[in-house]
Amino acid sequence: MRKIPILLLHLAFALPGMAADQRSGPEARAQAIAPFVYGQTVALVHLDLTRADVDPLLVKLFSLANQGGERAERLSQIVPQWIADVKKAGGKDIYLLADLKDLPRHLSVIVPLENGANANGLQELLSSTRLAELAPYLPVPLGIETTERVGQAVFAGSKAALARLRTSKPDPRPELANAFAAAGDGFAQLLVVPDADVRRVVEEILPNLPNQVGGGPITTLTRGCLWAALGMSGPPRESLQIVIQSKDAAAANSFAALLGIAFQALSRDNTIHHVLPAIDKLMGRLAPVVRDDRLTITLDLSDPETAQLVTGLETIMMQPIRRNVCAQNLTTIALGLHTYHDVHKHFPAQATFNAAGKPLLSWRVHILPYLGEEKLYKEFHLDEPWDSEHNKTLIVRMPAVYRCPSMRGSIRNKTSYLAPVHESAIFTGAPQGVPIKDIQDGTSNTILVVDVRDEQAVVWTKPEDLNLDLNNPRKGLVGHHDGLIAALFADGAVQFLPETIDDQTLRALFTRKGGEVVTVPQ
């Protein structure tokens, strides 16, 4: 479940229920999305734009997500216009698909083409360029790399997902219609649909449940949850209903017992209590009702306390997902830095400089060719500073890999991935880059890049980074990952260091040849 992007849950929680429409009934939805569903498709959401009342949607979305102020105000301007443009181009339904081969970096977006739909217009609206303004405000990245018409639909998503569509046949998933029916006929439906092969792989890799939930065979999970459907009813009284389909009545009862144990374990976790002090109340309200081979959980979202509890649970579930995306971003940056080193025999300097010694463009610009962004790199005027008339126009095209998903949505075109700069670090601030052979403390003991708090973020092309104060080495580092510091080491490994790490150890990890004997804390 942790790999199911919580963006889908946000949408399902926030969308008002509407009357059923034959065009978007359960069978029609299943048939529309069937050509794009493969064996490792584990979740999907359907949105019916023809029944959307955008303003109430946003109010509900941000009241539940506990996001207000500038972020909500800005989204209330962006989203309605984007949806209006999609509808104008003939888009009536949007499907979001989560595939294990693409998670957590990418989702696939499918817009079926009906009579009169403008395929080119919809492609432009789904392109990464058009969605760039919206992307920073989303809780998880869409990761759109390409758009293309595929059959009677427009596809947007990863290049790998598009290649699968071109070369493979979709897998028959007869459970989709039943799951859509269980989710109801509201504005949106969220389905969690692991297929038999995915469940079998889980059983082979993890034959037993974790001790925290009592141990026992993993089949309690894989047979207890063949699929799950989430639906919203209302207004005026919004309720959220989750239906879980089990293999049979015995499996349903066993899975209900497992959920009870899992909820108890959550309620005893001190970290979770810190985020959600009232979690015991939520656990009680999540108790399922078992009827034959199905479990049903119903939450009254018109109750402010329940809505607040659901938001807290969402926060808890989002933390590991965002850490995972951040780690993948840093790993990609590591690949770019090491490929640069392979070509130039040293890591990039913090910046390039002109003849007068003025810094021009950040190292983040100069590793673009090794991040698959050679076209963007060639558009920079490398002999001009980052804020020249020409180079300033490229700031808005910041690659997604430079954005930590925990950054506030109101921060745009800035990155929190900075190089620690000090004469003793790998990035010295001098015009010359440091070769690996000069990292005498060992690449696994020396930090290359860190993820800093929002207040320290910089325009990604600007030759500005984290100027180390070795007397206060943790300055600006804590803020994104709930007490953890995300650090990329020179060997390419990503570690989440505890914020309680002592200054002496952190100082040793920042310096490349201090000669200290240090153990990286886990």
Secondary structure as UniProt FT lines:
FT   TURN            2..3
FT   HELIX           6..14
FT   HELIX           22..24
FT   HELIX           26..33
FT   HELIX           34..36
FT   TURN            39..40
FT   STRAND          41..48
FT   HELIX           49..51
FT   HELIX           54..64
FT   TURN            65..66
FT   HELIX           69..88
FT   TURN            89..90
FT   STRAND          93..99
FT   TURN            100..105
FT   STRAND          108..112
FT   TURN            115..116
FT   HELIX           119..126
FT   HELIX           128..131
FT   TURN            132..134
FT   HELIX           135..137
FT   STRAND          146..150
FT   TURN            151..152
FT   STRAND          153..157
FT   HELIX           159..167
FT   HELIX           175..183
FT   STRAND          188..192
FT   HELIX           196..205
FT   HELIX           211..213
FT   HELIX           219..222
FT   TURN            223..224
FT   STRAND          227..233
FT   STRAND          239..245
FT   HELIX           249..268
FT   HELIX           270..275
FT   TURN            277..278
FT   HELIX           279..285
FT   STRAND          289..291
FT   TURN            292..293
FT   STRAND          294..300
FT   TURN            301..302
FT   HELIX           304..344
FT   STRAND          351..353
FT   TURN            355..356
FT   STRAND          359..362
FT   HELIX           363..366
FT   HELIX           368..371
FT   HELIX           374..379
FT   TURN            382..383
FT   TURN            386..387
FT   TURN            389..390
FT   HELIX           391..397
FT   HELIX           400..402
FT   TURN            405..406
FT   TURN            409..410
FT   STRAND          414..415
FT   STRAND          417..418
FT   STRAND          420..421
FT   TURN            423..424
FT   HELIX           436..438
FT   TURN            440..441
FT   HELIX           443..445
FT   STRAND          447..451
FT   HELIX           454..456
FT   STRAND          458..459
FT   TURN            460..461
FT   STRAND          466..467
FT   TURN            470..471
FT   TURN            473..477
FT   STRAND          484..489
FT   TURN            490..491
FT   STRAND          494..498
FT   TURN            499..500
FT   HELIX           503..510
//
